[in-house]
Amino acid sequence: MSEPLRRVLVAGSPGAGKSTFARRLADTLDLPYTEIDALHHGPHWTPRPEFVDDVRALAASDAWVTEWLFPQARPVLLARAQVLAWLDLPTPQVMWQVTRRTVSRRAHRTELWAGNQEAPLWTVLTEPNHMIRWTWRTRHEPAERMAAVRREMPHVVVARLRSHREADAWLQSLTRQGRPTG
């Protein structure tokens, strides 16, 4: 890429560390970060009615870093993105990370978005969409989406990062060079 990096998406499985990496990326590039979950979730885990309008406004702005989530937001953001950083971590690592995060959030009653909290841990056995079960069930979807992006959106650079070490090295390369490498 010859132009400065101004609009970046971060993709990956639930629990891969998208939000953490997106914050670090925004800090590295001195760009604003918007947490897409905060735009989407209202009280009681209901989608905010303004979500799509907020995503359109974000996408239209000059500079941003955010996660590539939610079917109604993906095409809007992808149309303006320059780079899609894909955290393609091994499944055992992602499952460990999402389990550790879920247990910690529940144990500490961490408030997430709009006052929401993680569901009780026992619901992993009863709720098909419990975060841990959702992560397992959807673990292959990011790879399918990346294949479509490469086919349909060749102007978007896809940086596939297969480990935290690769992600760290990629961030350091941005610091040194000021532009992305795939």
C-alpha positions as CSV (number, residue, x, y, z in Angstrom):
1,M,0.0,0.0,0.0
2,S,1.3,3.4,-0.9
3,E,-1.3,5.5,1.0
4,P,-1.3,5.9,4.8
5,L,-3.3,3.4,6.7
6,R,-6.5,5.0,8.0
7,R,-9.3,2.4,8.1
8,V,-8.7,-1.0,9.5
9,L,-10.9,-4.0,10.4
10,V,-10.0,-6.8,12.8
11,A,-11.5,-10.2,12.2
12,G,-11.4,-13.6,13.9
13,S,-13.3,-16.1,15.9
14,P,-15.1,-15.1,19.1
15,G,-12.4,-15.0,21.8
16,A,-9.5,-14.6,19.4
17,G,-8.7,-11.2,20.9
18,K,-10.1,-8.9,18.3
19,S,-11.0,-6.0,20.6
20,T,-7.7,-6.2,22.5
21,F,-5.7,-6.3,19.2
22,A,-7.9,-3.5,17.7
23,R,-7.1,-1.2,20.6
24,R,-3.4,-1.9,20.3
25,L,-3.5,-1.4,16.5
26,A,-5.4,2.0,17.0
27,D,-2.8,3.1,19.5
28,T,0.1,2.0,17.2
29,L,-1.4,3.9,14.3
30,D,-2.7,6.8,16.4
31,L,-6.2,6.2,15.0
32,P,-9.6,6.3,16.8
33,Y,-10.9,2.9,17.9
34,T,-14.7,2.1,18.1
35,E,-15.8,-1.1,19.8
36,I,-18.4,-2.5,17.5
37,D,-20.0,-4.5,20.4
38,A,-20.7,-1.2,22.2
39,L,-22.5,0.1,19.1
40,H,-24.6,-3.0,18.7
41,H,-25.7,-4.1,22.2
42,G,-28.5,-2.4,24.1
43,P,-29.9,-3.4,27.4
44,H,-30.8,-7.1,27.8
45,W,-28.6,-8.0,24.8
46,T,-31.0,-6.4,22.3
47,P,-29.6,-4.7,19.2
48,R,-29.7,-1.0,19.4
49,P,-32.1,0.5,16.7
50,E,-29.4,3.1,15.8
51,F,-26.8,0.4,15.1
52,V,-26.7,0.4,11.3
53,D,-26.8,4.2,11.2
54,D,-23.9,4.4,13.7
55,V,-22.0,1.9,11.5
56,R,-22.6,3.9,8.4
57,A,-21.4,7.1,10.2
58,L,-18.3,5.2,11.4
59,A,-17.5,3.8,7.9
60,A,-17.9,7.3,6.3
61,S,-15.4,8.9,8.7
62,D,-11.8,9.4,7.6
63,A,-10.0,7.2,10.1
64,W,-11.0,4.2,12.3
65,V,-10.2,0.8,13.7
66,T,-13.0,-1.6,14.6
67,E,-13.9,-5.3,14.7
68,W,-15.5,-6.9,11.7
69,L,-18.7,-8.3,13.4
70,F,-22.4,-8.5,12.7
71,P,-23.7,-9.4,9.2
72,Q,-25.5,-6.0,8.7
73,A,-22.3,-4.1,9.5
74,R,-19.7,-6.2,7.6
75,P,-20.4,-5.0,4.0
76,V,-20.7,-1.3,5.1
77,L,-17.3,-1.4,6.9
78,L,-15.6,-3.6,4.3
79,A,-16.5,-1.2,1.5
80,R,-14.3,1.5,3.1
81,A,-11.6,-0.6,4.8
82,Q,-8.0,-0.6,3.5
83,V,-6.8,-3.6,5.6
84,L,-8.5,-6.5,7.3
85,A,-6.3,-8.0,10.0
86,W,-7.4,-11.6,10.5
87,L,-6.5,-13.2,13.9
88,D,-6.5,-16.8,12.7
89,L,-5.4,-18.5,15.9
90,P,-5.5,-22.3,16.5
91,T,-8.8,-23.6,17.8
92,P,-7.5,-24.9,21.1
93,Q,-6.0,-21.5,21.9
94,V,-9.2,-19.6,21.0
95,M,-11.3,-22.0,23.1
96,W,-9.0,-21.6,26.1
97,Q,-9.1,-17.8,25.7
98,V,-12.9,-17.5,25.3
99,T,-13.4,-19.9,28.3
100,R,-10.9,-18.0,30.5
101,R,-12.5,-14.7,29.5
102,T,-16.1,-15.9,30.0
103,V,-15.3,-17.4,33.5
104,S,-13.5,-14.3,34.6
105,R,-16.2,-11.9,33.4
106,R,-18.9,-14.0,35.1
107,A,-16.9,-14.5,38.4
108,H,-16.3,-10.7,38.6
109,R,-19.8,-9.8,37.3
110,T,-18.1,-7.6,34.8
111,E,-20.5,-5.1,33.1
112,L,-20.1,-5.4,29.3
113,W,-22.2,-3.2,27.1
114,A,-25.4,-1.4,28.2
115,G,-25.3,-3.0,31.6
116,N,-25.2,-6.6,30.2
117,Q,-23.2,-9.4,31.9
118,E,-22.1,-12.9,30.9
119,A,-24.7,-15.5,31.5
120,P,-24.4,-17.9,34.5
121,L,-21.7,-20.5,33.7
122,W,-24.1,-23.4,34.1
123,T,-26.0,-22.1,31.0
124,V,-23.1,-23.4,28.8
125,L,-25.0,-26.8,29.2
126,T,-28.4,-25.5,28.3
127,E,-28.0,-22.5,26.0
128,P,-27.0,-23.3,22.4
129,N,-25.8,-19.7,21.9
130,H,-23.8,-19.5,25.1
131,M,-20.5,-17.8,24.2
132,I,-18.3,-20.9,24.6
133,R,-20.7,-23.1,22.5
134,W,-21.1,-20.3,19.9
135,T,-17.3,-20.0,19.6
136,W,-17.0,-23.8,18.9
137,R,-19.9,-23.8,16.5
138,T,-18.7,-20.8,14.4
139,R,-14.9,-21.5,14.5
140,H,-14.7,-22.1,10.8
141,E,-16.7,-19.1,9.6
142,P,-13.9,-16.5,9.6
143,A,-11.9,-18.6,7.1
144,E,-14.9,-18.8,4.8
145,R,-15.4,-15.0,5.1
146,M,-11.8,-14.3,4.3
147,A,-11.9,-16.4,1.2
148,A,-14.9,-14.4,0.0
149,V,-13.1,-11.1,0.8
150,R,-10.1,-12.1,-1.2
151,R,-12.4,-13.0,-4.2
152,E,-14.8,-10.2,-4.0
153,M,-12.8,-7.3,-2.5
154,P,-9.3,-7.4,-4.0
155,H,-8.6,-3.8,-2.9
156,V,-8.6,-4.9,0.8
157,V,-5.3,-6.1,2.1
158,V,-5.9,-9.2,4.3
159,A,-3.2,-9.7,6.9
160,R,-3.5,-13.3,8.2
161,L,-2.0,-13.5,11.7
162,R,-1.8,-17.1,13.0
163,S,-0.4,-16.4,16.5
164,H,0.0,-13.6,19.0
165,R,3.6,-13.5,18.1
166,E,2.8,-12.9,14.4
167,A,0.3,-10.2,15.4
168,D,2.9,-8.5,17.6
169,A,5.4,-8.6,14.7
170,W,2.9,-7.2,12.3
171,L,2.2,-4.3,14.7
172,Q,5.9,-3.7,15.0
173,S,6.3,-3.6,11.2
174,L,3.6,-0.9,11.1
175,T,5.5,1.1,13.6
176,R,8.7,0.8,11.6
177,Q,7.3,1.2,8.1
178,G,4.1,3.1,8.7
179,R,2.2,0.9,6.3
180,P,0.8,-2.7,6.4
181,T,2.3,-5.9,5.2
182,G,0.2,-8.9,4.3
